[in-house]
């Protein structure tokens, strides 16, 4: 079994504020949509699985990202993004 590796992204205050503002704008946009509109928005813009799977080389290391969605998840993707990007 592989150990889970956690990477910490450190931002300057300016970068953090920029991300927070983007997050706030995105949340406001989504909060004005009905549930059906949000689902369609994610289907149209994010849920093509092949668009979300990618490889990126950073400093000679190739990182492979694969996405998986749990239809029974208790947390929305938006809440998960907010939780993961919350400043500690």
C-alpha positions in Angstrom: 0.0 0.0 0.0 1.3 3.4 -0.9 1.6 6.2 1.7 -0.5 9.3 1.1 1.8 12.2 0.3 0.5 15.7 1.2 1.9 18.8 -0.6 1.5 22.2 0.9 1.1 25.2 -1.4 2.4 28.4 0.2 1.1 31.6 -1.2 2.0 35.2 -0.6 -0.7 37.3 1.0 -1.3 39.0 -2.4 -1.7 35.6 -4.1 -3.9 34.3 -1.3 -6.2 37.3 -1.6 -6.4 36.9 -5.3 -7.4 33.2 -4.9 -9.9 34.1 -2.2 -11.5 36.8 -4.5 -11.7 34.3 -7.3 -13.3 31.7 -5.0 -15.8 34.3 -3.7 -16.8 35.3 -7.3 -17.1 31.7 -8.3 -19.3 30.9 -5.3 -21.5 33.9 -5.9 -22.0 32.9 -9.5 -22.9 29.3 -8.6 -25.1 30.3 -5.7 -27.4 32.2 -8.1 -28.0 29.1 -10.2 -30.6 26.5 -9.5 -29.4 22.9 -8.8 -30.2 21.9 -12.3 -28.3 24.9 -13.8 -25.3 24.1 -11.6 -25.3 20.5 -12.7 -25.5 21.5 -16.3 -22.7 24.1 -15.8 -20.4 21.4 -14.4 -21.3 18.9 -17.1 -20.6 21.5 -19.8 -17.4 22.9 -18.3 -15.7 20.4 -16.0 -17.1 16.9 -16.2 -15.6 15.7 -19.4 -13.3 13.3 -17.6 -10.7 13.4 -20.3 -10.4 17.2 -19.9 -9.7 16.7 -16.2 -7.1 14.0 -16.6 -3.7 15.3 -17.5 0.1 15.1 -17.0 2.4 17.9 -16.0 6.2 17.9 -15.8 7.7 20.1 -13.1 11.4 20.1 -12.5 11.9 16.8 -14.3 9.1 15.0 -12.4 6.0 14.0 -14.3 2.8 14.4 -12.3 -0.2 12.5 -13.6 -3.7 13.7 -12.4 -6.7 11.5 -12.7 -10.2 12.5 -11.5 -12.9 10.3 -10.0 -16.3 11.4 -8.9 -18.3 9.7 -6.2 -22.0 10.0 -6.9 -22.7 9.3 -3.2 -20.3 11.9 -1.9 -21.5 13.9 1.2 -19.4 17.0 0.1 -19.9 19.0 -3.1 -16.9 19.6 -5.3 -17.2 23.3 -4.5 -17.0 22.7 -0.8 -14.1 20.4 -1.3 -12.2 23.0 -3.3 -12.9 25.6 -0.6 -11.8 23.3 2.1 -8.6 22.3 0.3 -7.7 25.9 -0.4 -8.6 27.3 3.0 -5.6 29.2 4.5 -4.4 27.3 7.7 
